[in-house]
Amino acid sequence: MADDTSPPTPTPSTSSRADVFDQYMPVVLFLVLNSAFGLAPAIVAMTLWAVKAQVSRYRRGLPLGRVMPIIVVYLLIRGTLGIIYDSEDVYFGIGISAKALAALALLVSAALRRNATAYALPYLVPIDCDTKSHPEYRAATRRISVAVALIVLASVGFDTWLLQNASTNKFVLIRLGVNWGASMVTILGVGLYLDRRLRRIPGFPGMMPLVEHRLKDLGMNPPPSSKG
């Protein structure tokens, strides 16, 4: 089922392991500069590195496409407002609000039977047309959209509470740890659920072979999944 009917993903020129560095370096810069010089320099450094990371991912061929300019504009606006108001509530509040809007958009898309997960999943793993047109695919991805939206809304509630009850550096560190853990559990749960549901579609090979195929496209060499 890994064929050319899925959106193409160019092979990047460098390993996507650089994403790990780009993911955590803005946090490190923010913590160090906020402690040493204050909020505004920390926001500047975090924003510039985050923009640099998005551009680097795009140049390496990761599946950002037309979304990358939107993300960059959002990061620049958020950083600018945070610096102007010199407020962690403004800077982080914009991010929390964006998460809430994304969750609501997922719920609306599921309610309108044009769920975003069904559209986005083929950009992450190679899904062929037969799978995408199958009722099981539409039903499974609709449920994923609702579940992920509810998890994100719960995260929004936690972030809001934490922002009001922790120092800026503690907020960044605790949110990073909690959100990372929640993201890993969510990704694992989504993968297991999709694997189980989509195997009802004739010819569907399972999620792991599709993930391995995409990782190879990204220049990585995962160990082959066991057959059985």
Secondary structure, DSSP 8 states (H G I E B T S, - for coil): --STTS------SS-TTHHHHHHHHHHHHHHHHHHHT-HHHHHHHHHHHHHHHHHHHHHTT-TTTTHHHHHHHHHHHHHHHHHHHT-HHHHHHHHHHHHHHHHHHHHHHHHTT--HHHHHHHHHS---HHHHTSHHHHHHHHHHHHHHHHHHHHHHHHHHHHHHHS-HHHHHHHHHHHHHHHHHHHHHHHHHHHHHHHTTSTT---HHHHHHHHHHHTT---------
